[in-house]
Amino acid sequence: LYMSITDELRELEMFLEEEDARESRGEATSHSVVELYEVVQHSGNIIPRLYLLMTVGSVYVKSKKAPAKDILFDLVEMCRGVQHPMRGLFLRNYLSQVSKDKLPDNGSTYEGHGGNVRDSIEFVLQNFAEMNKLWVRMQHQGAVRDRSRREKERRNLRQLVGTNLVRLSELSGVDLATYKELVLPRVLEQIVN
């Protein structure tokens, strides 16, 4: 189900990119990406709203009509509204997927006004910390008799939490000094806590 939904959301993202390109050329469109970003925030149900918001937010970042760091931090904060562990993990994984090529990094098109590598590190570490909390919470939810099933689900979902570490490793601006100063202490803090 998750794969089908993300495929459809990618189609929507491509459509929105085409609409934004049409608007940039001066052609008439029904809504700008900025308007859509505002309108989607008023959708009824929180989980569909956040998936739509991340999709529109991805196009918004790509359009460079607002700094990437502002939109990315906005999205990571809005994800706090979903407290169900499994739903929250998949939602935050989707955020990680749609933002991976839009993180401000050394040499990226989003560096400068859109942010810098430290903003990207902070964004990824915030998402990692929240995903880790949700993943840990999974072991304490539900009846005792379902414990083995729950632990099996947790083992299968640990890869979702680890995608944030992959995002950190893909940032070219994370050198040894930055890793020692910013990344390692925060990752160790999550492991210990």
N, C-alpha and C positions, 0 to 999 in steps of 0.2 A: 504494500500500500504506500509506504513512504517513498519508494523508488518511483512509483507511478505519479505521485503528487509532485515530487521534485522535477520530474520530466515535464509535467504540465506547467509548472512554475517557470522552468527555463524557456518554454515556448512563450509564455506571457512576457518574460523579461526581454526576449528578442523582439516581440511586438512593440513593447514600450520603448526600446532603443530605436526602432524604426520611426515611431511617432515623434520621439525627441529629435531625431535627425531631420525629420520633415519640418518640425517647428523651427529648428536652427536655420533651415533654408528659407524660412519665411512663409511656408505653406500653412494652410489652416489645419488645426487639429482640435479635437474636442477639449482636451485638457493638457496643460503643461505637466512635466514631471514634478515640478514644485507643487502645483495644485493637487496632483494625485497623492503626493506624500502627505499632504495635510488632510485630504478627504479620507484616505484609507484609515487614518487614526481614529475615525469616528465609526468604524464598522462595529457591528454588534458583538460578536463572539471573539474572545481574546486570542485564541489559538489561530483561527483563520486570519484574523486581523494582523497578527504578528508575522505570519508567513507572507501575506501580501505586502506588508510594510517592508519586510526585508527585501522582497523582490523589487519593489518600487525604489527602495533606498539604494539598492545596488545600481540601478539605472541613474538615480540622482547623483551618486558619487561619480559615476562614469561621465556624467554631463558636466561635471566641475562647476555647477551653479552654486555650490556651497563647499566649504572645506570637508575633505573626506573624514578627518578626525571627528568633526562635529556630528556627522551623521552616524558614523560607526559607534561612537560612544552613546549616542541617543538610542541606537538599536540594542546595544548590549545592556543598557539600563532597562529598556522596556521589557526585555526577556525576563526580568525578575518577577513579572506578573504571573508567570507560569510556575507554580510550585510543585506540580505533579512530577515526580522524578523522571519517569520514562518520557513523558511528553516534553518536559524541559530539556532533556538530553538531546532528543531529536531536533527540537527547535534550535538549540544552540549549535548543533552540528550543521544545520542548514545555514545559520549565520556564518559559521566558519567557512563553509563552501562558497557562499556568494561573495564573501569579502576577501578571499585569498588573493585575488589578482588586483585588489583595490587598496591594499595596505600601503600607506606612505613608507617608502624605503629608499635607500640610497640609489639614485638613478631612475627611480620610477616617476611616472608622469604626475603622481599625486604628492610628491615631495615638495616642500616649500610651503605655499599657502595652504595646501591640503593637510600638512602635518609633517612629521619626521619619523625616523625609525623608532624613537623613544615612544611616540604616540602609538605606533603599531605594537610595540612590545607590551605596553600597558593594556591595550585593547585585548590582545591575545591572552595575556595573563589574567585579566578580569574574567574573560570567558572560560578559561581553564579552571579558575578557582570556583566559579559557580557550577560548572559541570561536575567538578570533583565533589562538591557538596551534595549535588543531586544524586550522584552515583553512590556515595556513601549512605545517603538517606534510604536508598533502595533496600539495603540489608535489614533495616529496622521496620519496614512497613509490612503490613499484612499479618496473617495468622502464622503461628509457629509451625503448623503442619505443612505449610507451603514453603518452608525455608529452603529446601533443596531446589525447588523450581526457581525460586527467587535468586538464589546464588548462581544457578546456571544462566539466568537472564543477565545478571550482573557481569559474569565473566564474558558473555557475548558482547555486552555494551561497553566494556572498558576501552575498546578500540576507539569509540567515539570521543572519549575523554582525551585519549592520546593524540588525536588529530591536531590539537592545539600545540603540542610539542613539535609536531611536524611543521606547522605554520611558523613557529619560532625558528626552526632550523633552516627554513627557506628564505628568511630575511637576510639579504646580503650585508646589511648594515650592522648585524650582530657579530662583532669581533670578540676576541678573547676577553678584553677588558670589559666590554659591555656585558658579556655573558656573566663574568664573575661579579660585576657590580650590581646588575639589575635582574638578570634572569635567574641565575642559580639560587640566590637567597629566597626568592618568591616561590620557586618550584619546591625547594626543600621545605619551606613553611607549609605548603599544601600537603606534602608527603607526611610530615610529622604530625600535623593537626588532623 
